[in-house]
Amino acid sequence: MILDFDNKPIFQLKIGSYMLDLDHEEISKHCVAMVNKVNELNPNPKTARNRVRTTYHDNELNNEFIRGMPERTLFAQMINHCAHTYIHATGRDHDKKGMDRYKNPTLHYWASVYEEGDQHSSHIHNGSFLSGTYYPQTDKHSEHIVFENPMIPVYCNDLLPPEESYHRIRPQTGQLLIWPSWLPHHVPIISRREKKRIAISFNISYK
């Protein structure tokens, strides 16, 4: 006889979501202009599409992107503030050092412009503490960003439902998402209906 029954959720993971008040249109134009520069320098973009839709792989152009970023100082301040809010909300300041541990952030970011047929395969952000993405341009057809349960590799024969393995978020213009850098995620193939999806992804580390 069963006298009592309960299912306890354990090891919960939180993803931070924030809406930023920035000039999304001007930031979008800057992202497109810089990614176009990457395309101009690539002799064969059709065979290297994953490299020409982003400033990530060209340090010189990415530094130019950062220097010319509209509202650059405010943007960095907002990201760092969101990161501190997320750290506190998830209890990562629980030890004696508290938030003092996170006083000296190092922020790195880059632009990506997704068009029809583009995708970003599953990956993590090695070497950083927190990662995230800000979306200066999306629409109602924008493809989701998909977060993957990091326990998937050890599931073996455990047939959990999809909602236990993947969490999908359809981004909105002005939205910033933030998560632990070790969390796997990907972007499925962009459809024809979606206008250019513009994203600024970032990593944050602390000394």
C-alpha positions in Angstrom: 0.0 0.0 0.0 1.3 3.5 -0.9 0.6 5.9 1.9 2.0 9.1 0.4 3.3 10.3 -3.0 5.2 13.3 -4.2 7.4 14.3 -7.1 10.1 16.8 -6.1 11.7 19.0 -8.8 15.5 19.1 -8.3 18.5 20.8 -9.9 16.4 23.6 -11.4 18.1 25.9 -13.9 17.1 29.5 -14.4 17.5 31.6 -17.6 17.4 35.4 -17.1 15.2 37.5 -19.4 15.3 41.3 -19.5 13.8 43.9 -21.8 16.3 46.7 -22.7 15.5 50.3 -23.5 18.0 51.0 -26.3 17.9 52.3 -29.8 17.3 48.9 -31.3 17.0 50.2 -34.9 20.3 52.0 -34.9 22.0 49.0 -33.2 20.5 46.7 -35.9 21.9 48.9 -38.7 25.3 48.9 -37.1 25.3 45.1 -36.8 24.2 44.7 -40.5 26.9 47.1 -41.7 29.7 45.3 -39.8 28.5 41.8 -40.9 28.4 43.1 -44.5 32.0 44.0 -44.1 32.8 40.5 -43.1 31.0 39.3 -46.2 33.0 41.6 -48.4 36.2 40.2 -47.2 35.2 36.6 -47.6 35.9 35.3 -51.1 33.4 32.4 -51.0 30.6 33.1 -48.5 28.4 30.2 -49.8 30.9 27.6 -48.5 31.5 29.4 -45.2 28.1 30.8 -44.3 28.7 30.1 -40.6 31.7 32.5 -40.6 30.3 35.4 -42.7 27.1 35.9 -40.8 29.0 37.1 -37.7 31.8 39.3 -36.6 32.9 36.7 -34.1 35.7 35.2 -36.2 37.4 38.5 -37.2 39.0 40.2 -34.2 39.9 43.4 -36.1 36.4 43.8 -37.4 34.8 42.8 -34.2 36.8 45.4 -32.3 35.6 48.0 -34.9 32.1 46.7 -34.3 32.4 47.3 -30.5 34.0 50.7 -30.9 31.2 51.9 -33.2 28.4 50.3 -31.2 25.5 52.9 -30.7 25.0 53.6 -27.0 28.1 51.5 -26.3 28.6 52.6 -22.7 25.0 52.2 -21.7 24.8 48.8 -23.4 27.7 47.5 -21.4 26.3 48.9 -18.2 23.0 47.2 -18.9 24.5 43.8 -19.6 26.6 44.0 -16.4 23.6 45.1 -14.4 21.5 42.2 -15.8 24.4 39.8 -15.0 24.6 41.0 -11.4 20.8 40.7 -11.1 20.9 37.2 -12.4 23.8 36.2 -10.1 21.9 37.4 -7.1 18.6 35.9 -8.2 20.2 32.5 -8.7 22.1 32.5 -5.4 25.6 32.6 -6.9 26.6 35.1 -4.3 25.9 32.8 -1.4 29.4 32.6 0.1 31.1 35.2 2.4 32.5 37.2 -0.5 28.9 37.7 -1.8 28.8 40.1 -4.8 32.3 41.3 -4.1 33.4 38.2 -6.1 31.8 39.8 -9.2 33.1 43.3 -9.0 35.4 43.2 -12.0 33.6 41.9 -15.1 35.2 41.3 -18.4 32.6 41.6 -21.2 33.1 40.5 -24.8 30.4 40.6 -27.5 29.9 40.2 -31.2 27.2 40.7 -33.8 25.3 38.0 -35.9 22.8 38.4 -38.7 20.8 35.3 -39.5 19.0 35.0 -42.8 17.0 32.3 -44.5 18.7 28.9 -44.2 21.1 29.9 -41.5 21.4 28.0 -38.3 23.7 27.7 -35.3 24.4 24.1 -34.1 24.5 23.0 -30.5 27.3 24.6 -28.5 28.5 26.0 -25.2 30.6 29.1 -24.4 33.9 27.7 -23.0 36.0 29.8 -20.8 33.4 32.2 -19.5 31.1 32.4 -16.5 27.8 33.8 -18.0 26.7 34.1 -21.6 23.7 35.6 -23.3 22.2 37.3 -26.3 20.5 40.6 -26.9 18.1 40.9 -29.9 17.8 44.3 -31.5 15.7 42.9 -34.3 13.2 40.0 -34.4 9.6 39.4 -35.6 6.7 37.2 -34.9 8.2 34.5 -37.1 11.6 34.5 -35.5 12.9 31.0 -34.8 13.4 30.0 -31.2 16.6 29.7 -29.4 16.7 26.2 -28.0 18.3 25.4 -24.7 19.2 21.7 -24.1 19.1 19.8 -20.9 22.8 19.2 -20.1 21.9 15.7 -18.7 20.9 14.5 -22.2 24.3 12.7 -22.7 23.6 10.5 -19.7 19.9 9.8 -20.3 20.7 6.3 -21.7 17.3 4.6 -22.3 15.3 7.1 -20.3 12.5 8.2 -22.5 11.7 11.6 -21.0 9.2 13.9 -22.9 10.7 16.6 -25.2 9.7 19.4 -22.7 12.1 17.8 -20.2 15.0 17.8 -22.7 14.6 21.2 -24.5 13.4 24.6 -23.6 12.4 27.0 -26.5 12.3 30.8 -26.3 11.0 32.9 -29.2 13.0 36.1 -28.8 11.5 39.5 -28.9 13.0 42.8 -30.1 14.8 44.4 -27.2 15.0 41.2 -25.2 18.2 40.0 -23.5 18.6 36.4 -22.3 21.4 35.3 -19.9 22.4 31.9 -18.8 25.4 29.9 -17.4 28.0 29.5 -20.1 28.1 25.7 -19.8 24.4 25.4 -20.9 24.2 23.8 -24.4 21.9 25.7 -26.9 21.3 26.1 -30.6 19.3 28.0 -33.2 17.3 25.9 -35.8 17.2 26.7 -39.5 15.9 30.2 -40.2 12.7 30.1 -42.3 11.8 32.2 -45.3 9.1 34.0 -43.3 11.5 35.5 -40.8 13.1 38.8 -41.6 16.7 39.3 -40.7 17.3 38.0 -37.2 19.9 40.2 -35.6 21.6 39.2 -32.4 24.4 40.4 -30.2 25.8 37.6 -28.2 28.2 38.0 -25.2 30.3 36.4 -22.6 31.1 37.6 -19.1 34.0 36.5 -16.9 35.1 37.7 -13.5 38.6 38.0 -12.2 
